[in-house]
């Protein structure tokens, strides 16, 4: 169990805006992760699968994390719906850019902000890990579905603005 005040300290450290800094190498890694996930599908199924994974695997230009002091996180990215919900692991409904609704939980686990979501089509986990210097945010995303050959698994780097 986290010591008293640890969650408040983590919120203070993580709060802020971060811009994508991973460059072309990380963009290529995301595309490769999608291709790996659909590699076992038939030639005819691949284009549709690739298209359906495009939005959930889209690299966000920025992330802004705002903690309201009442135990909630508001996560925003331009062009994406606002994600707002409790940090205590209780599920809330979130909507994707494409309008798909999912059940999401979020909490700090060993100093890492972890979001878990699931829909009828599959599930996903996004981990936000802040480097010790506090200026670099590492985002690790895993998406799974019974229709995929392998999980879509990639990591991105962001820098505090």
Secondary structure, DSSP 8 states (H G I E B T S, - for coil): ---TTHHHHHHHHH-EEEEE--HHHHHHHHHHHHHHHHTTS-HHHHHHHHHHHHHHT---SEEEEEE-SSSEEEEE-TTS--EEEESSS--EEEE-TTS-EEEEEEEEETTEEEEEEE-SS-EEEEEEEE-TTSSEEEEEEEEE-TTSSS-EEEEEEEEE-
